[in-house]
Amino acid sequence: MALPGPLNRYLLLMAQEHLEFRLPEIKSLLSLFGGQFISNQGTYGKLWILLVVACGTPPQRGLTSGVMSAPRIRTGETLDRQSGSPFWILSIPSEEIARNLMKRTVCAKSIFELWGHGRSSEELYRSLRSYPVEKMVPFLHSDSTYKIKIHTFNKTLTQEEKVKRIDALEFLPFEGKVNLKKPQHIFSLLEDYGLDPNCIPENPHNVYFGRWIADGQRELIESYSVKKRHFIGNTSMDAGLSFIMANHGKVKENDIVFDPFVGTGGLLIASAHFGAYVYGTDIDYNTVHGLGKASRKNQKWRGPDENIRANLRQYGLEKYYLDVLVSDASKPSWRKGTYFDAIITDPPYGIRESTRRTGSQKEIPKGMEKCPESHVPVSLSYHLSDMFFDLLNFAAETLVLGGRLVYWLPVYTPETGTSLHICQTITLCYTKAITPSGRNISVG
């Protein structure tokens, strides 16, 4: 397969957190723009080439005319096989796509228009001298202001060393004025000293120089932190992982997102932040209504306004709240039809929260004391395999065409196995080990 024509190159600076989820998040977000990834390996040595062919704008809910037409674009993505590196090079056709990517990602810190790179300073300078001047001029003219920042990974430089590196770039045609507080353009010199903090080389493995375009959404992890949330439970999902799951689900404005094991609604909050309308169910009456014992330290009982709706209100997202019901995921109360653009959930595994479902008198195992005929037991055991079988069936029946099911799957590493429904294909499956037992994020 032929590589795409000349494209602008961009440098992604990734966060060194949740490494297994970084690539699938970026792939999901780029495909959100209507792209399709095609891998092309074997020709370019140690580089992994991914092509994205975008055929048009994704359809929006409420549009009756179908997919809005857009020019065909082809996007190449070049990644080093050392996936632990925080520096990734993307080749994409426009700065607009780069900015859209950074409006969503929580795995990337920043993106830069790459002007040059090399394995040494000399290689970088040669690369910069070969970069087209006409692409530099709009940002270096005399009426502009700028500043240059130095970023190093796995090494700290003195101020004197930083100044020396900046002075070495004097051959670039900067004509504007330096403004360190509010520059119009920010340029960055980035140096990669590898991943081993116990063996830091004297010289960097790679050096990059480029124009800063935008930052990612890393601040969402702090602003939506569970520590500051009004209503929490024993298994409230970490804010960063919630946004990663929403990005895996390709959640967008006006989507309808459902969580059948909603708990305290952490996944609904992340989806609502991206403009989706959210709905959920849970078998636990006390959790849905915000009753019972509190999960916070030094607080015995939950307050009068501790509930999922209050959580969305806390972040100004209440308008996206549809409803949350007490319901058993093993016995869906939905009529046949496709309702949801995404199902994003974190099923219980029987560790911190028990796996249970409602049952009838006939289902009580032999040997157990039976309850009066008019009484229905609060819950029965709910085997994990049954739970995921029901979840996959439910998703197959209620997701719109092209909708995504995103869920955590408990596994014991290194041997893993994943169930599939005939109507679904697992497109992403990356492990986040939390103990000898781990969990997979599975996307169907």
FIDRENLUM-839495 format. One record per residue: residue in three letters; z, y, x of N, C-alpha, C, O, CB in turn. Coordinates in steps of 0.1 Angstrom, whole numbers, plus 5000, padded with zeros to 4 digits. Atoms other than C-alpha are relative to their C-alpha. Glycine has a CB too. Layout:
AlaZYXZYXZYXZYXZYX;...
This chain:
Met500049885008500050005000500050125009500850135018501250004990;Ala500149884992499150345014501150094997501750104986498750074997;Leu499049905002501750605020499550124994498350154994500750035014;Pro500549885007501650925000499550105011499850095023501150064992;Gly500549894991499951235014501150095005502350055004499050084992;Pro499149914994501651525032501150054990500750104979499450125007;Leu498949965009505051595016501050075008501150065020500749874993;Asn498949934994507951815023501149915004501549824995500650124992;Arg498950094996510751645042501350074998501550195001499849965015;Tyr498749955002514351695033501149915006500949785007500350014984;Leu498950084994517651585049501150004991501650104987500450065014;Leu498950025009520351445027501249985009501249895017499849894990;Leu498750034993523951475041500949934990501349994980500650135005;Met499250085010525851195023501550005003501950025015499549865001;Ala498650014998529551165018500349865005499749765001500850034986;Gln499650134995531250875036501049944991502249914995500650015015;Glu499250065011532750735004499249924991498049964988500850114993;His500850085009531650454981498649975006497650005000499950064986;Leu501250014993528950365006499049914993497849934993500249945014;Glu500950105007527550074985499350064988498350014984500849884996;Phe500649945012526850304956499150125003498550184993501150044991;Arg500849884997525050584974498549994997497950074990500250045015;Leu501450025002521550444975499649984985498750044980499549885008;Pro500350025014521550314939500250134992499450154982500849894994;Glu499849885007522850654927498850095002498250154993501350075004;Ile501149924997520050844945498749954993497950024988499850015015;Lys501250065007517450594932500050034985498950064980499949855003;Ser499949985014518650624897499750154996499050174986501449964995;Leu500249865004518651004897498650045002498050124994500950095009;Leu501449964998515151034912499249934989498249994985499649955014;Ser500850065011513850784886500350074987499550054978500449854999;Leu499749925012515551004860498950104997498750144986501350075001;Phe501149915002512651234866498749944996497650004996499850085013;Gly501250075004510150974855499449925011498249885010499050094994;Gly500650074988509650784888500249854999501149804992500650065012;Gln499950144998509250424897500049975014499050015022498849924992;Phe499950034986510350294930499249875004499249774997501549975004;Ile500750114994508150064951500349995014500150085022498450024998;Ser499650014986509449924983498749965008497949885004501149895002;Asn501150034991507049895013500649985014501050085021499050125000;Gln499350034987508549725043499249925009498249855005501349924997;Gly500650094991507449555074499050075010498750025021499349894993;Thr500949934992505049815088500650105009500150135020498950064992;Tyr499449884993507350085100501349965008502250055009500250114991;Gly498950034992509849895121501350014994501649944984500050085012;Lys498649995004513449995116500150094988501250124983500850055011;Leu499949915012512550235087499749934987498949844987499150125002;Trp500150065013512850145051499250104991499850214989501349964993;Ile500849905008510050315030500149964986499849854982498650005005;Leu500050025015510550354993499150114994499250234997501450014994;Leu500949915007507750514972500550024985500949924979498649955001;Val499749985014508450674938498750064994498250164999501250104999;Val501149945008505550734914500550054987500949974979498949894998;Ala499549945013506450974887498850034991497950104995500850135003;Cys501249995009504150954857500150104990499250124982499849864994;Gly499849905011505551224835501550034998502349985005499449954987;Thr498649965003508651384821500649904991500049864981500050144993;Pro499450095008511151154806500150054985500350174983501449965005;Pro500049965014511151154767501450054997502450005002499749894991;Gln498849955005513851364751500349964986499449954978500050165001;Arg499650045014515851264720499650124991499950234993501549974999;Gly500449905010514451454690498550045000498050104991500950125001;Leu501449974999510851494703499249894993499449774995499650015015;Thr500850105007508351334680498649985006497949895002499850054986;Ser501350014994505351384702500049905012499049895019499550135005;Gly500050104990506451114727500350075014500950175015498749935001;Val499849954986506351174765499250125002498050125000499749895010;Met500749884997505451524775499249985014499849925023500950125002;Ser500850034988502651514801500450095012500950205010498550024997;Ala499749934987503251624837499149945011498649835010501549995004;Pro500850044989501251604869500549875006501849865008499850115010;Arg499650124992501351264887500550045014499850125021498949895001;Ile499549974987503451294918500449875006500749775000501250105000;Arg499650124992504251044945501150045010500950145017498849935007;Thr498949964991507551054964500349895009500549775005501250034991;Gly499650104990508350874996501550025004501950145006499150005012;Glu498749994995511850805007500249915012499949795012501149954989;Thr499950074987512550705043501550005003502250105005499250075011;Leu498650024997516050565051500149915012499449815013500749944988;Asp499750094989517350415083500849884994501549894984500950075011;Arg499450125005518550055078501550005002502249934995499449885007;Gln498649994998521950155090500550094988500750214990500450075014;Ser499749935012523050245055501350085001501650174992500149914988;Gly498749924998526450375068499850145005500750225004500949925009;Ser500249874995524850675083500050114989499550084978498650015007;Pro500049895011525451005064498750085000498650164991501250095003;Phe501349925000521951135073498949924995498549825001499850055015;Trp501250065005519051035052498950104999499150214995500349944985;Ile501249915001515551175053499249964987498849844986499149985013;Leu500850025012513651205020498750085001498750195007500750054987;Ser501349935001509951305016499750014985499349914979498949935008;Ile500349985014509451454982499150124998499150215007501450024992;Pro501049905002506851684967500550154998499750245000499149974989;Ser499749865003508851994957501550025002502349935001499750034985;Glu498649964999512052184962500849994987502049974987500150145006;Glu499450015013512752174925500649864998501749854992498950034989;Ile499450145001513251794926501249995008502249935004498949905004;Ala498850014991515651834955501250074993502350024994499750075013;Arg498949935007517652094935500549924988501749924986499550144996;Asn499650085012517651874904500949885004501949854998498849954992;Leu499250114994518951584925501450045003502449975000499349945012;Met498749954996521851794938500850054989502050064990499850105011;Lys499249965011522851914904500749884993501649904985499050064989;Arg499450125006523851554896500849915009501849865005498949914994;Thr499450104991524751354927501550045004501750165006499249985012;Val498649984994528451314937500149925013501249935019501049954990;Cys500050084988527551084966499450085012499650045023499249874999;Ala500649924989525651354986500750145000501150194990498550024997;Lys499449874998527151665000499050125000499350224993500750015014;Ser500949894999524151885008498649945002498449835007500450105011;Ile501450044997520351875011499450125007499650245004499249964987;Phe500649904992518252065036498549985001498149865001500650005015;Glu501450024996514552135041499949985015500350075023499250134995;Leu499950044987514051955073498850075008497750045005499949855002;Trp501049944991512252165100499749935012498649945018500450145003;Gly500250084988512751935129501149915003502349934998499850105012;His499050094996514651645143499649925012498449915015500449904988;Gly500350084988514951425174501249935005502349954999499450095011;Arg498850084995517151195194500750085011501750035017499549875006;Ser499449924991517951475218499750154997498850174988499649975015;Ser500349865003518051855219498550045004497950114997500950095008;Glu501349984996514751855238499049964990498050024987499749945014;Glu500950055010513051645212500150084987499050114981500449854996;Leu499849915012514451865184499250135002498550174993501550034998;Tyr500749884997513052175201498549984999497750074994500450065014;Arg501550035001509552015205499649984985498550034981499749875008;Ser500350025014509751915168499950134993499150154984501049914994;Leu500049875006510652265158498850095003498250164995501350085003;Arg501149924996507852425178498749954993497750024992499849995015;Ser501250055007505352195160500150024985499149994978499949855003;Tyr499949985015506652285125499150134997499250235004501550034996;Pro500949895004504152515107500750134999501750144991499249964987;Val499349875001505052875112499950064987500850134982499350105011;Glu500249945013503652975078501149954990501450024980498649964995;Lys498950045008506452765063501350065003502250064995500149845001;Met498849934996509052945083500150144996501150194992500149995015;Val500049855002507953305078500750054988501450154989498550045000;Pro499349955012509153345042501550025001502150094993499649924988;Phe498650004999512653295053500550075013501750085015500649865000;Leu499649944987512653475087499550145001499750205012499449915011;His500549874999511053805079501150115002502250085000499150044988;Ser499149904996512654135089500950054989502050114991499350125005;Asp499149955011514054215054501049904995501849934986499150044988;Ser499150105005515953895051501350005009501350055020499349865001;Thr498750024992519553805062500249855001499849774992501250074993;Tyr499850154998520653465075501249985009501850075015498749945007;Lys499050054990523253265094499749865003499049794996501450024994;Ile500250134996523252945113501349935001502349985007499249995014;Lys498750085000525952675109499749885008498649825009500449964985;Ile500050124992526752385131500849894993502049924990500550025015;His499350115006527652055116499949875009498849835013499549964985;Thr500050124991528751755137500749884992501649914985500750025013;Phe499450115006529551405125500649915010499949875020499049914991;Asn499250084990532251205144500250075013500550005023499249875002;Lys499649934988532851475169500350144997499650204988498849995011;Thr499649865002534451815171499550095012499850055023501550024997;Leu500449924989532852095191500950135001501450174991498550054998;Thr499349874999534552405205499150114996497950104994500450025015;Gln500849895004533452745194498950045011497850095007500950124997;Glu500949974989531852805228498849905000497649955002500749995014;Glu501150105001529752485224499150034988497950024989500549864999;Lys500849975011528652595190499150125003497950124999500950034988;Val500849884997527552935202498849975010497750025008500950115006;Lys501050044990525652775231498849934992497649964996500549915010;Arg501150075007523652555206499250104992498050094990500649894991;Ile500749905008522852855184499150095009498050125005501050094992;Asp500849924991521653065214498849925004497749995007500850045012;Ala501150084995519352775224498850014990497749964993500449865003;Leu501149995011517352835191499350145000498750174990500649974987;Glu500649875000516253185201498550005000497950114997500550085012;Phe501550015000512653065204499550004986498350034984499549885008;Leu500450005014512553045166499750154996500550245000501049944990;Pro500449865003510853365151500950074990500450124980498650004995;Phe499049935009514053505134499850155002499950205013501449965003;Glu500249854999513353875126501050074991501250194992498650044996;Gly499049935009516053935100501350025007501450015019500249914988;Lys498749974995519654035104501049894997500949824987500550144994;Val498950105002522653805108501050064990501550174991500749965013;Asn499049965010525053815078500849874998500449784991499450054987;Leu499150125000527953565081500749994986501149884983501050015011;Lys499350005012529453655047499149964988499449874980500750134997;Lys500950025011526553665022498650005004497850095001500250114989;Pro501450004995523353565039499049954988499449884979499849905012;Gln501050055009520153515019499649865003499349784994498850095000;His500550134996519253205039501049945010501550015019498650005006;Ile499050074991521552945056499249895007498549815001501249954992;Phe500650114992520252725084501149925007502149975010499050065011;Ser499050094994522052425098499549925011498349875010500649914989;Leu500250104989522052235131501049894998502249914998500150075014;Leu499250125003523351885124499949905011498849865015499749944986;Glu500050104989524351635151500749874996501849884990500650065013;Asp499450135004525051265145500549935013499749895021499049924993;Tyr499450074988527451095170500449864997501249805003501250085005;Gly499750145004527450755153501249984991501850084986500249935013;Leu499050035010529950575132501349955006502349944999499549894991;Asp498950054993532450455158500950115005500650175015499749905011;Pro499249904995535350695162500749975013501350065019501150044989;Asn499350044988536750495191499050005012499449985023500649864999;Cys501050004989533450525211499050114997497950094993499349865001;Ile500949885003532050875207499250035012499750065023500950124996;Pro500949974989529050935229500050155004500450234996498549964997;Glu500049864995528651245250498950084994499050204990499950015015;Asn501249945007525251315235499849944987500049824985498749995009;Pro500250065014524351275198498849905000497949915008499750124991;His501150095002522150995186498850064993497750034997500549884990;Asn501149935006520151225164500450154997501650174995499649934986;Val499849865002519851605160499050054989497850024990499950085013;Tyr500949955011518451785129500250154998501350205001500449934986;Phe499949855003517652145120499250024987498149974985499550095012;Gly500749975012516852275086500650114992501650164995499949874991;Arg499549905009517252525058500849944988500349854982498850094995;Trp499250055010520052465034499450034986498950144984501450065000;Ile500549985013518852414998501050004989501150104982499049884997;Ala499050005010521752314977501149905004500949815012499449964986;Asp498950094998525152134976500049904988499549944977501350075002;Gly499850095011525951824955501250044992501750154992500249865006;Gln499049975009528551794929501449945004502149894995499649954986;Arg498850064995531451674950501350064994502350004993500150005015;Glu498849935006533751934935500549944987501649964982499750154999;Leu499750065013533651744902501149905002502049884993498849934994;Ile499050104998535851474918501450064999502350004995499849935014;Glu498749935000538651724922500350074987501450064982500150115011;Ser499849935012538151934891500349904988500949944978498950094997;Tyr499850105011538151614869501049895004501049794998498749944996;Ser499150104994540851434889500949954989501450034981500850065011;Val499150065009542951194869501450065001502150064991500049855002;Lys498649944998546051354884500250124991501350154987500250035014;Lys499949875008545251674864499749984985499750074977499150105006;Arg500550025013544151504832501149994990502249944993499249865000;His498949995010546051554800500449864995501649844993499450084988;Phe499750145005545851184788499549905009498349895011499449994985;Ile500450114990545850894812500749874996501749874988500450045014;Gly499550135002546550524811500249925013499949985024499249924990;Asn499950084988547250244836498749975007498749955019500749864996;Thr501350034994543550184841499050114999497850084999499549874994;Ser500949885001542050534838499150005012499649995024500850134999;Met501050014989538850534859500050125009500150235004498649984994;Asp500149894990538650744890498950094997497850044993499949945014;Ala501149905004536651064884498749985008497749985002500550145002;Gly501250024992534251004913499249884995498049894993500349985014;Leu500750115005533450654901499450014986498449964983500949875000;Ser500549975014533050774865498650075001497750044993501050084992;Phe501249924998530351024876498949915006497749925002500250125008;Ile501050094994528650754897499449914989498249894989500649925012;Met500550095011528450524867499150074990498150024986501249944992;Ala500949925009527050804845498650025006497650024999500750134997;Asn501349984993524350864871499249875001498049874999500250055014;His500750135001523550494873499449984987498349924985501049895004;Gly500550015013523150504836498950104996498450094985501150014990;Lys501049905002520750794839500350084987499450114980498649944999;Val499649935012522750984813499450145001499550215012501550014999;Lys500649865000521051314803500450074987501050014978498549995002;Glu499749915011521351594778499549934987498449894986499550145001;Asn500350055013521451484741499949844999499549794988498750054995;Asp499850145001521851114749501249964992502150044990500149935014;Ile498850055007524250904729500549885009499849785011499749954986;Val499350104991526650704752501249944994502050004987500450075013;Phe499050085007528950434740500849925011500349865020499449904990;Asp499150084992531950264757500849914991501749964984501050105008;Pro499350095009533249954739501449975004502249914996499249874998;Phe498750024995536349934761500550145004500750155016500149895011;Val499949864996537050304760501350045007501350135016499950094988;Gly498749964993540750314771500350144998500450194986499949975015;Thr499649865001541650674778498850095001498950225001501050045011;Gly501349935001537950784778499550075013498750165012500350114991;Gly500549944987537350864815498549995001497950095006500649935012;Leu501550014999533750734813499350094990498250144992499649864998;Leu500549915009533150934782499950155005499050225002500750004986;Ile499949864995534251254799498850035010498250135010501350025008;Ala501149984990531751204828498650014993497850094997500049885010;Ser501349995008528851144803499950134993498850194992499949884991;Ala500049875008529851444782499750125009499150215005501350024993;His500349894991529751664813498550025002498150135005500749975014;Phe501449994999526051584816499350024987498050014987499549875007;Gly500649965013525451684780499749894990499049914981498750065003;Ala500250115009525551344763501150004989502250044992500049865007;Tyr499150025011527251274729500749875002500049775005499450024986;Val499350124996529951014734500849944988501350014979501050035011;Tyr499450085011531450744712500749885007500249835017499049954989;Gly499350114994533950464719500849924991501149974980500850055012;Thr499150095008536050174706500949945010500749925022499249904992;Asp499150074992539049994718500949924991501249974979500950095009;Ile499250085009541249714704501450055000502250014991499949865005;Asp498649954999544449894714500250124991499850234995500450035015;Tyr499849895010545650104685500850115007500550235005500849954988;Asn499249904994548250284706499250095010499450215010501249945007;Thr500849934990545750384733499050104992498950214996499249915009;Val501049925008543150514707500750124994500250234993499349924990;His499349895007545750724689501150075009501850165004500849944988;Gly499149934991547750824719501549984997502350084998499750155000;Leu498750035004550950654709500749915011500049865020500149934987;Gly499450094991553550454728500550065013500650185015499149885003;Lys499449964987554950464764498950075008497750035008500549885007;Ala500949924991553450714788499849925013500649845017500550145003;Ser500350064987551750604821500550095011500550045023498649975001;Arg499549914989553050904840501449985004502249944996499850154995;Lys498650024995556050894862500950114994500450224991500050025015;Asn499049915006559151064847499650044986500250154981500250125009;Gln500349975014557651064812500049874992499349774995498550064999;Lys499850135007558850794788499049984989498449874988501450004994;Trp500950025011556650854757498950105001499050215006500850014987;Arg501249905001553251014751500350114991501050094981498749924996;Gly499849895008553151354737499250004987498349914985499750135008;Pro500750005013551751454702498550035001497849994992500650114992;Asp501449964998548451574716499349925012498449985018499850155001;Glu500550084989547751304742499049904994499449794989501149935008;Asn501050095005544451144731498750035007498650125015499950014985;Ile501349994994540851104741499350144997498750205005499149894997;Arg500649885004539651404721500650125008499950215011500250024985;Ala499449894993542251624738499550005015499450115021501549985000;Asn500650004987540851514772498750075001498550155010499849855005;Leu501349935000537351634763500350154997499550235003499149944990;Arg499749865003538851954749500550075013500250195015501150014989;Gln499549954987540652004783498850065009499050165016500849905007;Tyr501149964992537252034800498950074993497850094998499449875007;Gly501049935008535452224772498849924996497749974994499550115009;Leu501150105003533451914762500249944986499649854982500049895010;Glu499750055013534851864727498849994990498849904982501150084993;Lys501250005009531551944710499249875002498449844993499150125003;Tyr500750134998530151614725500749884995500249774996499749995015;Tyr499250115005532851404710499649964986499650044977501650045000;Leu500450055013531551184682501249944993501649984982498949905001;Asp498850075006534550954675500449895009499649845018499749954986;Val499550124993536650674689500849924989501649974982501050045012;Leu499450085010537650384667500849885006500549845017498949944991;Val499450124997540050094668499149884996498949874984501549994994;Ser501050115003537649794670500149895010500449925022498650064998;Asp500050124991537349454685498549985006497649964998500449874993;Ala501450014994534349434710499449864997498249854998500150025015;Ser500550135002534049064702499449984986498749894983501049895002;Lys500550005014533249144665499550144997500150214989501249964990;Pro500649865002530949454665499950024985499449934977498750015007;Ser500249965014530949634632498850084997498750154987501350084996;Trp501249925001527549784637498949934992498849814993499550045014;Arg501250055006524549734615498949985011498950045021499450094989;Lys501050034990521449594633499250135002498850204993499149894995;Gly500849884997519549874651500350045014501350005020500350114991;Thr499849944987519250064684500550144999499950234994498649995008;Tyr499349875002521650344686500350085013500350205013501349984993;Phe499449944988522650404722498950015011498149925013501249925005;Asp500849994988520850544752500649945012499949905022499750155003;Ala499350074989523450404775501349944995502050014987500250105012;Ile498750065002526450174773500750005014500249925023500049864993;Ile499349994987528850254802501549964997502250024989499950145006;Thr498750055003532150064803500749935012500049895021499949904988;Asp499150074990534949904824500849904992501949934988500950115008;Pro499350105008535949584806501349965007501549975019499249874998;Pro498750054994539549454811499849875006499049795002501150004990;Tyr500150134993540049164835501249914999501249805004499650035014;Gly498750075001543549054826500950025012501949945014499749854999;Ile499149974989545149204857501050114996502250084994499250045013;Arg499149895004546549544848499950014984500950064978499550135006;Glu500150005014545249514812499649864995498749805002499050114995;Ser500350145005545149184792498650004993498250104987501149954991;Thr501350025007541849054779500449934987500949824986499049915008;Arg499650055013542349004742499050034989498250134991501450044996;Arg500849985011540548984709500849974987501849904988498649935001;Thr499450045013541448954672499649864997498549825000499750104989;Gly500350145003541648604658500549974986501250054979500649915009;Ser499650045013542148414626500949885001501249835012498849964991;Gln499150125000544548134616499449885005500149805012500549984985;Lys500750134996541947864623499950005015499749895021498749994993;Glu500349994986541547984659501349975009501149965021499450135004;Ile498850024992545147924669500049865006499949774999501350024991;Pro500050134993545347644695501049904994502149954990500150015015;Lys499050095005547047324684501350005009501250015021499449855000;Gly498850004993550647304694500850134999502050135001499849965014;Met499449875001551347674688500550014985500049964976499050125003;Glu499449985013553547774659499150104992498750214996501450065001;Lys500949925009551347904630500850114993502050094989499349914991;Cys499449895007552048234613499749974985498949894981499450135004;Pro500350015014552148274575498550024997497850085004500850104992;Glu501450005003548748224558499450154998498350175002499749934987;Ser500549865002548548604550499950085012499550205012500850064989;His499949924987549048704586498949975009498549855011501449975006;Val501050014989546348764612500650035013501150145014498750094997;Pro499449974987547548734648499550135006498350165004499849895009;Val500549884994547349064667498949975010497950055010501250075007;Ser501050034990545348904694500049865005501149795004500250105012;Leu500150134994544148594710499450025014498850125017499149904992;Ser500649994987543048524746498550014999497849964990500449885009;Tyr501449975001539548644754499549975014499750055023499750154996;His500450044987537948464783498950095006498150154998499449855000;Leu500949914994535948674808498649974997497850064994500250015015;Ser501450045002532748474804499650034985498550074983499849855003;Asp500349965014532948524766499950154998499050194991501149944991;Met500049855001533648894770498650055005498050144998501150065008;Phe501349944994530548954792498849944992497850014991499949965015;Phe501050055009528448724770499850094988498750124984500249864996;Asp500149925011529348934740499550145003498750204996501450024994;Leu500549864996528749264759498550005002497950094998500850045013;Leu501450014998525349154770499249994987498150054985499649895009;Asn500650025013524449044735500050134992499050174987500649894992;Phe499949875008525649374720499150105006498450184999501550055001;Ala500949904994523749584746498549974996497850064994500249995015;Ala501450045003520549384739499650044986498550074983499849855001;Glu500349975014520849464702500150144996499550194987501049924991;Thr499749865003521949824703499450115009499450225005501550024998;Leu500649904991520349994733498650034997497849944992500149945015;Val501449975002517150184729499249945011499749905021499950165000;Leu500950064990514150064748500150085013499950215013498550004995;Gly499849934987514750154785501450055002501750115012499150125000;Gly498649974998518450214779500749925010500249815014500849994987;Arg499350074989520950104805501449964996502250044990500150095012;Leu498650055001524149894804500650015014500049955023500049864994;Val499349994987526449984833501549964998502250014989500050155005;Tyr498750065001529649784837500549955013499749915022500149894989;Trp499350064988532149664863500149854997500449804986501450065002;Leu500050145001531949294870501049945011500749965023498649935002;Pro499150054990534949114887499349885007498749805001501349954994;Val500650104991533748894916501049965010502050035013498750045006;Tyr499350044988535248694944499049995011498149915011500849864998;Thr500949994989533448784976500249885010501449845011500050135007;Pro501449965000531248654993499149944989498049984987499449985013;Glu500850075010530048424965500150074987501250094982500549854999;Thr500149935013528948614934499049944991498049884996499750155003;Gly500950055010527248524902500050104989501150154985500349864996;Thr500249905011525948754874499349934989498249874990499350125005;Ser500750045012525048664838498950104997499150224999501149984989;Leu501149925005521848784824499649974986499749854982498849995009;His500550035013520648824789498550005001497950075009500550114990;Ile501450025000517048734781499350144999498150155004499549914989;Cys500649875003516349104771500350105011500050215010500450054987;Gln499549904990517849254803499749955014499549835017501550024999;Thr500250034986517249274840501050085008501150205006498550035004;Ile499149934991519849364865499250075011498650005019501149905006;Thr500849924991518349644885500850045012500250065023499450124994;Leu499249964989521249734907501349924999501949904989500450164999;Cys498750085000524249524918500650025014500249945023499749854996;Tyr499449974987526349664946501549984999502250024990499750145005;Thr498650045000529849544955500950115006500650165016500249875007;Lys498949924995532949764959501249915001501949894991500250134991;Ala498950094998535549544974501350074999501550175006500049925014;Ile498749945002539149634963501149915005502249965008500250044986;Thr499150094995540949324973499249885006497949905006501149954989;Pro500950114997539748974985499149984988497949944989500849875003;Ser500949995012538448994949499450144999500150235002500849964987;Gly500649875001536049274943499450024987499749944977498850015010;Arg500749975012534049434916498650055003498350115013500850114992;Asn501449954999530349494911499850104989500350094978499049884998;Ile500649925010528749774893498749944996497849935005499850165004;Ser501250065004526049604873499350094990499950154981500249864994;Val500849925008523249794857498949924994498049875001499450135008;Gly501050085007521049624831499050094993498050044987500649914991;
